[in-house]
Amino acid sequence: MRKYKLFYLVMIAALVYACNPPAAENKTNGESTTAQESPAGGQEAVQDNDSQKDVVKIAVGSADHSTLVAALKQAELVTVLSNAGPFTVFAPTNDAFNKLPKGTVEDLMKPENKAKLQDILEYHVSVGVFKPEMFSDGQSINQANSKNISLSVKDGKIMVNNQANIIATIPAANGIIHVVDAVLLPPGN
């Protein structure tokens, strides 16, 4: 009986070791990688095709939001918006950006205007999840840049700052996206 116990213990130890290779070295597709060789990046670098997508991955997958995605990259906000949140993002479409005066987007994308671009993009983000049924006429919501947006609700239609209509709402793993048809500009911009 003692032989069998020893045999089972050795087998269990071998299985545990085989299933958990040393932390310093993991093998993928026959190649060895160490922790120093891992790709850089935060949560946005995680590859997951099974779970619900976060707000950034949804925007990246939308042909109507390529300008927004480029702006998020330029403003270095991708990592922040890929994290746990929760976030409510008012996401302007490419057509919304096209409504801005000619040259505005190109000017904002310049490295020297990064702070201004960040301020504008942060004005499109609330911390927390605000679903359409939670909105009320005259409601004010504080945004990530510490400035407020105002909402109007009339006949079931929701408008932000009396200029942007919410044209679609998309749930995300780390919040919710309200697609808007105009770019929201913070007071003073």
Rosetta silent file (secondary structure, phi, psi, omega in degrees, C-alpha in Angstrom):
SEQUENCE: MRKYKLFYLVMIAALVYACNPPAAENKTNGESTTAQESPAGGQEAVQDNDSQKDVVKIAVGSADHSTLVAALKQAELVTVLSNAGPFTVFAPTNDAFNKLPKGTVEDLMKPENKAKLQDILEYHVSVGVFKPEMFSDGQSINQANSKNISLSVKDGKIMVNNQANIIATIPAANGIIHVVDAVLLPPGN
SCORE:     score description
SCORE:     0.000 S_00000001
   1 L     0.000  -36.793 -179.034    0.000    0.000    0.000 S_00000001
   2 H   -65.248  -35.519  177.994    2.871    2.313    0.815 S_00000001
   3 H   -60.623  -41.809 -178.209    4.316    1.798   -2.693 S_00000001
   4 H   -66.609  -40.244  178.416    1.063    2.992   -4.249 S_00000001
   5 H   -61.274  -45.013  179.377    0.924    6.117   -2.106 S_00000001
   6 H   -63.972  -42.350  178.931    4.469    7.023   -3.103 S_00000001
   7 H   -60.408  -47.618 -179.852    3.695    6.275   -6.756 S_00000001
   8 H   -63.429  -39.460  178.123    0.570    8.527   -6.687 S_00000001
   9 H   -63.111  -42.467  178.777    2.461   11.348   -4.982 S_00000001
  10 H   -64.876  -41.906  179.657    5.197   11.211   -7.637 S_00000001
  11 H   -64.636  -42.990  179.355    2.587   11.199  -10.429 S_00000001
  12 H   -63.396  -44.329  178.751    0.714   14.151   -8.935 S_00000001
  13 H   -61.441  -40.698  179.638    3.949   16.117   -8.541 S_00000001
  14 H   -64.960  -42.248  178.891    4.882   15.363  -12.167 S_00000001
  15 H   -64.345  -44.370  179.656    1.458   16.485  -13.394 S_00000001
  16 H   -61.496  -44.760  179.930    1.576   19.710  -11.393 S_00000001
  17 H   -64.372  -41.493 -178.487    5.046   20.502  -12.706 S_00000001
  18 H   -66.252  -35.159 -179.193    4.054   19.692  -16.296 S_00000001
  19 H   -80.363  -19.037 -177.561    0.980   21.922  -16.114 S_00000001
  20 L  -127.822   83.361  178.500    2.849   24.841  -14.521 S_00000001
  21 L   -64.070  161.245 -179.372    6.188   25.547  -16.213 S_00000001
  22 L   -53.497  144.794 -175.084    8.570   27.876  -14.358 S_00000001
  23 L   -63.144  -30.057 -176.632    7.349   31.505  -14.299 S_00000001
  24 L   -71.880  -21.276 -177.015   10.470   32.873  -15.949 S_00000001
  25 L  -138.409  122.948  174.909    9.935   30.851  -19.113 S_00000001
  26 E  -120.640  142.597  179.769    6.730   30.021  -20.963 S_00000001
  27 E  -105.595  130.124  178.124    6.614   28.185  -24.258 S_00000001
  28 E  -132.248  124.691  179.744    4.278   29.321  -27.018 S_00000001
  29 L    52.155   38.037  177.224    4.231   27.693  -30.450 S_00000001
  30 L    79.666   -1.489 -179.881    7.550   26.004  -29.723 S_00000001
  31 E  -106.944  149.200  178.569    9.301   29.292  -28.928 S_00000001
  32 E   -97.069  132.229  176.254   10.584   30.376  -25.559 S_00000001
  33 E  -128.385  145.848  175.897    9.638   33.809  -24.228 S_00000001
  34 L  -110.913  171.740 -178.023   10.643   35.485  -21.007 S_00000001
  35 H   -59.921  -33.386 -179.038    8.888   38.208  -19.052 S_00000001
  36 H   -68.768  -22.570 -177.451   11.187   40.842  -20.570 S_00000001
  37 H   -90.121   -3.196 -178.476   10.046   39.889  -24.091 S_00000001
  38 L   -64.637  148.208 -179.290    6.331   40.330  -23.361 S_00000001
  39 L   -64.556  143.683  177.780    4.567   43.007  -25.401 S_00000001
  40 L   -76.075  161.789  177.082    4.340   46.432  -23.790 S_00000001
  41 L   126.091  161.992  178.852    1.018   48.010  -23.045 S_00000001
  42 L   -94.297 -140.862 -177.556   -1.687   47.974  -20.491 S_00000001
  43 H   -58.134  -30.258 -178.420   -5.093   46.390  -20.622 S_00000001
  44 H   -65.044  -18.508 -178.795   -5.435   47.322  -24.313 S_00000001
  45 H   -83.232  -10.634 -178.605   -2.652   44.807  -25.136 S_00000001
  46 L   -70.999  127.686  177.675   -4.663   41.858  -23.792 S_00000001
  47 L   -94.650  116.676 -178.882   -5.881   39.594  -26.584 S_00000001
  48 L  -148.774  105.958 -178.214   -9.353   38.241  -25.794 S_00000001
  49 L   -95.709    1.285 -176.212  -11.730   37.283  -28.570 S_00000001
  50 L  -103.242  -36.298 -176.804  -14.308   35.657  -26.289 S_00000001
  51 L   -79.698  165.060  175.611  -15.274   38.302  -23.730 S_00000001
  52 L   -62.884  141.615 -177.092  -17.360   41.388  -24.357 S_00000001
  53 L   -76.863  149.793  175.485  -15.194   44.163  -25.813 S_00000001
  54 L   -80.612  177.034 -174.159  -14.239   47.284  -23.863 S_00000001
  55 H   -61.239  -36.296 -179.491  -15.103   50.790  -25.106 S_00000001
  56 H   -69.720  -45.147 -178.662  -11.822   51.173  -27.014 S_00000001
  57 H   -64.461  -33.626  176.070  -12.062   47.808  -28.771 S_00000001
  58 H   -65.907  -44.957  179.416  -15.628   48.602  -29.831 S_00000001
  59 H   -63.158  -42.144  179.314  -14.494   51.954  -31.263 S_00000001
  60 H   -60.931  -35.933 -179.564  -11.535   50.300  -33.029 S_00000001
  61 L   -79.661   -2.680 -177.579  -13.942   47.826  -34.621 S_00000001
  62 L  -103.653  120.713  177.315  -16.223   50.584  -35.912 S_00000001
  63 H   -64.155  -23.396 -179.240  -15.501   52.088  -39.332 S_00000001
  64 H   -81.155   -1.983 -176.439  -17.536   55.132  -38.233 S_00000001
  65 H  -125.834   24.959 -178.343  -15.121   55.941  -35.378 S_00000001
  66 H   -65.759  -33.687  177.933  -11.669   55.881  -37.003 S_00000001
  67 H   -67.997  -42.412  177.329  -11.123   59.604  -36.322 S_00000001
  68 H   -61.073  -44.865  179.775  -12.016   59.125  -32.654 S_00000001
  69 H   -61.687  -43.981  178.490   -9.642   56.161  -32.376 S_00000001
  70 H   -61.565  -40.065  179.047   -6.808   58.149  -33.998 S_00000001
  71 H   -66.772  -41.381  177.699   -7.469   61.020  -31.581 S_00000001
  72 H   -61.180  -40.081  177.668   -7.463   58.665  -28.568 S_00000001
  73 H   -65.679  -46.804 -179.026   -4.107   57.276  -29.681 S_00000001
  74 H   -61.343  -38.198 -178.810   -2.648   60.749  -30.259 S_00000001
  75 L   -82.800   -2.749 -179.095   -3.882   61.911  -26.829 S_00000001
  76 L    57.331   46.927  179.101   -2.500   58.709  -25.217 S_00000001
  77 L  -111.212    2.216 -177.423   -5.868   57.826  -23.685 S_00000001
  78 H   -61.852  -47.031 -178.342   -6.221   54.283  -25.060 S_00000001
  79 H   -61.550  -45.028 -179.154   -4.798   52.589  -21.953 S_00000001
  80 H   -58.466  -47.879 -176.607   -6.992   54.614  -19.587 S_00000001
  81 H   -78.886   -6.276  175.464  -10.184   53.791  -21.492 S_00000001
  82 H   -91.335  -11.567 -179.026   -9.204   50.120  -21.811 S_00000001
  83 L   -75.254 -177.576 -169.914   -9.087   49.709  -18.024 S_00000001
  84 L   -59.493  -32.213 -178.523  -11.901   48.500  -15.783 S_00000001
  85 L    72.440 -143.532    9.608  -13.863   51.730  -15.660 S_00000001
  86 L   -82.846  151.388 -179.083  -16.799   51.906  -15.604 S_00000001
  87 E  -127.533  147.773  165.119  -17.047   54.620  -18.251 S_00000001
  88 E  -112.700  120.986 -177.622  -19.777   56.315  -20.209 S_00000001
  89 E  -114.697  126.069  172.706  -18.334   57.493  -23.513 S_00000001
  90 E   -94.311  101.958 -168.660  -20.111   59.927  -25.818 S_00000001
  91 E  -100.022  105.628  177.834  -18.447   58.802  -29.061 S_00000001
  92 E   -69.237  141.931  176.730  -18.582   61.211  -32.010 S_00000001
  93 L   -78.175  169.912  174.364  -18.716   59.621  -35.449 S_00000001
  94 H   -57.724  -40.464  178.183  -16.338   60.502  -38.286 S_00000001
  95 H   -61.733  -34.862  177.937  -19.148   62.648  -39.748 S_00000001
  96 H   -64.214  -43.064  177.627  -19.345   64.525  -36.436 S_00000001
  97 H   -65.142  -34.797  179.740  -15.629   65.357  -36.659 S_00000001
  98 H   -66.862  -19.985  178.602  -16.142   66.410  -40.297 S_00000001
  99 L   -75.123  -17.369  179.169  -18.668   69.042  -39.116 S_00000001
 100 L   -67.940  155.483  177.592  -15.889   70.916  -37.291 S_00000001
 101 L   -53.960  144.609 -177.553  -14.306   73.857  -39.124 S_00000001
 102 L   -53.028  132.543  177.362  -11.799   72.766  -41.767 S_00000001
 103 L    90.084   -9.585 -177.212   -8.355   72.038  -40.314 S_00000001
 104 H   -63.517  -49.509 -177.938   -9.568   71.711  -36.698 S_00000001
 105 H   -62.884  -45.506 -179.616   -8.942   67.964  -36.390 S_00000001
 106 H   -60.463  -40.301  179.144   -5.553   68.205  -38.083 S_00000001
 107 H   -65.693  -42.732  179.825   -4.562   71.057  -35.751 S_00000001
 108 H   -65.960  -26.208 -177.598   -5.666   69.128  -32.650 S_00000001
 109 L   -80.731   -4.474  178.216   -3.629   66.098  -33.744 S_00000001
 110 L   -72.405  142.485 -178.779   -0.366   68.060  -33.609 S_00000001
 111 H   -54.014  -36.367 -178.336    1.919   67.080  -30.696 S_00000001
 112 H   -70.695  -11.538  179.051    1.940   70.638  -29.329 S_00000001
 113 H  -108.012   17.329 -177.313   -1.887   70.502  -28.962 S_00000001
 114 H   -56.740  -44.146 -178.270   -1.986   67.206  -27.035 S_00000001
 115 H   -63.013  -40.243  178.690   -3.302   68.836  -23.813 S_00000001
 116 H   -66.417  -42.167  177.700   -6.143   70.540  -25.701 S_00000001
 117 H   -62.544  -44.243  177.827   -7.015   67.275  -27.476 S_00000001
 118 H   -59.173  -43.783 -179.892   -7.017   65.418  -24.146 S_00000001
 119 H   -59.695  -45.227  179.965   -9.328   68.054  -22.639 S_00000001
 120 H   -65.053  -45.412 -179.434  -11.794   67.698  -25.523 S_00000001
 121 H   -66.812  -38.981  178.269  -11.734   63.896  -25.446 S_00000001
 122 H   -66.212  -23.017  176.120  -12.089   63.793  -21.649 S_00000001
 123 L   -71.973  -10.136  177.602  -15.177   66.000  -22.077 S_00000001
 124 L   -99.226    4.910 -173.952  -16.715   63.003  -23.863 S_00000001
 125 E  -127.064  130.799  172.390  -16.165   60.612  -20.920 S_00000001
 126 E  -112.459  146.198  174.020  -18.032   60.193  -17.623 S_00000001
 127 E   -88.262  122.920 -174.915  -16.900   57.938  -14.820 S_00000001
 128 L   116.507  170.640  179.078  -19.760   55.541  -14.163 S_00000001
 129 L  -110.034  118.935  178.310  -22.399   53.975  -16.379 S_00000001
 130 L  -115.314  103.426  179.499  -25.231   56.236  -17.488 S_00000001
 131 L   -82.792  155.733 -177.956  -27.856   54.307  -19.440 S_00000001
 132 H   -53.656  -37.804 -178.311  -30.415   56.162  -21.600 S_00000001
 133 H   -69.754  -10.842  177.755  -33.241   55.366  -19.187 S_00000001
 134 H   -88.909  -12.630 -176.778  -31.283   57.190  -16.456 S_00000001
 135 L   -79.420  144.186  175.779  -31.224   60.498  -18.375 S_00000001
 136 L  -136.431  156.163 -178.566  -33.670   63.260  -17.582 S_00000001
 137 L   -62.104  128.490  179.852  -34.379   66.641  -19.109 S_00000001
 138 L    86.348    0.339 -179.033  -32.052   69.286  -17.641 S_00000001
 139 L   -67.389  144.682  177.550  -29.702   66.728  -16.100 S_00000001
 140 E  -119.822  134.772 -179.405  -26.048   67.694  -15.709 S_00000001
 141 E  -126.707  130.352  177.947  -23.236   65.112  -15.691 S_00000001
 142 E   -76.435  135.622 -177.036  -19.654   65.761  -14.640 S_00000001
 143 L  -102.330  172.984 -176.825  -17.100   64.633  -17.179 S_00000001
 144 L   -63.085  -22.487  178.143  -13.541   63.332  -16.820 S_00000001
 145 L   -92.305   13.126  177.390  -12.123   66.823  -17.448 S_00000001
 146 L    71.976   14.029  175.221  -14.176   68.151  -14.466 S_00000001
 147 L  -109.503  157.736 -175.558  -16.603   70.097  -16.681 S_00000001
 148 E  -102.560  146.608  167.570  -20.300   69.308  -17.018 S_00000001
 149 E  -104.872  158.182  175.799  -22.462   68.353  -19.941 S_00000001
 150 E  -121.138  145.930 -177.578  -26.198   68.993  -19.931 S_00000001
 151 E  -114.924  145.822  170.314  -28.859   66.674  -21.273 S_00000001
 152 E  -128.232  138.051 -179.744  -32.252   67.351  -22.739 S_00000001
 153 E  -125.162  117.860  179.863  -34.823   64.646  -23.254 S_00000001
 154 E  -139.679  126.085  179.155  -37.773   65.342  -25.512 S_00000001
 155 L    53.040   38.343  177.776  -40.097   62.767  -27.082 S_00000001
 156 L    79.837   -2.591  178.730  -37.658   59.977  -26.201 S_00000001
 157 E   -97.933  137.046 -177.448  -34.750   61.686  -27.991 S_00000001
 158 E  -110.424  130.094  179.075  -31.673   62.578  -25.977 S_00000001
 159 E  -123.423  139.891  179.053  -29.543   65.576  -26.831 S_00000001
 160 E  -106.378  127.776  178.963  -26.222   66.551  -25.243 S_00000001
 161 L    53.512   30.956  179.711  -25.429   70.262  -24.787 S_00000001
 162 L    54.555   26.060  179.690  -28.276   71.125  -27.182 S_00000001
 163 L  -140.718  -28.491 -175.646  -26.061   70.109  -30.112 S_00000001
 164 E  -115.516  125.454  175.888  -25.347   66.366  -30.198 S_00000001
 165 E   -89.845  139.092  171.307  -28.003   63.701  -30.605 S_00000001
 166 E   -80.812  116.329 -174.999  -27.474   60.243  -29.164 S_00000001
 167 E  -105.076  -11.199  176.782  -28.031   58.062  -32.223 S_00000001
 168 E  -164.139  155.283  176.644  -27.072   54.667  -30.765 S_00000001
 169 E  -131.859  131.371 -175.961  -26.117   53.066  -27.456 S_00000001
 170 E  -129.923  120.605  175.803  -23.712   50.147  -27.164 S_00000001
 171 E   -71.602  147.577  179.273  -22.919   48.258  -23.944 S_00000001
 172 E  -132.551  165.708 -179.569  -19.234   47.485  -23.337 S_00000001
 173 L   -62.650  -30.948 -177.200  -17.298   45.332  -20.891 S_00000001
 174 L  -118.095   27.624  177.325  -16.129   48.419  -19.012 S_00000001
 175 E   151.304 -141.321 -177.304  -19.090   50.744  -19.467 S_00000001
 176 E  -148.045  147.822  178.853  -21.369   52.053  -22.166 S_00000001
 177 E  -116.751  130.445  170.770  -20.982   54.006  -25.401 S_00000001
 178 E  -110.179  113.320  178.443  -23.461   56.606  -26.640 S_00000001
 179 E   -75.292  128.014 -178.667  -22.767   57.345  -30.306 S_00000001
 180 E  -121.056  154.903 -175.481  -23.275   61.076  -30.944 S_00000001
 181 L   -99.352   14.632  176.584  -23.576   63.061  -34.144 S_00000001
 182 L  -150.902  151.449  176.017  -21.527   66.093  -33.008 S_00000001
 183 L   -81.476  132.088  178.443  -18.230   66.707  -31.230 S_00000001
 184 L   -87.000  125.210  178.795  -18.729   68.116  -27.728 S_00000001
 185 L  -107.585  127.144 -179.428  -16.518   71.113  -27.033 S_00000001
 186 L   -61.822  151.279  176.320  -15.819   71.993  -23.396 S_00000001
 187 L   -53.884  136.000 -179.824  -16.824   75.463  -22.238 S_00000001
 188 L    94.360   -7.217  178.767  -14.069   77.903  -23.141 S_00000001
 189 L  -104.930    0.000    0.000  -12.921   75.978  -26.254 S_00000001
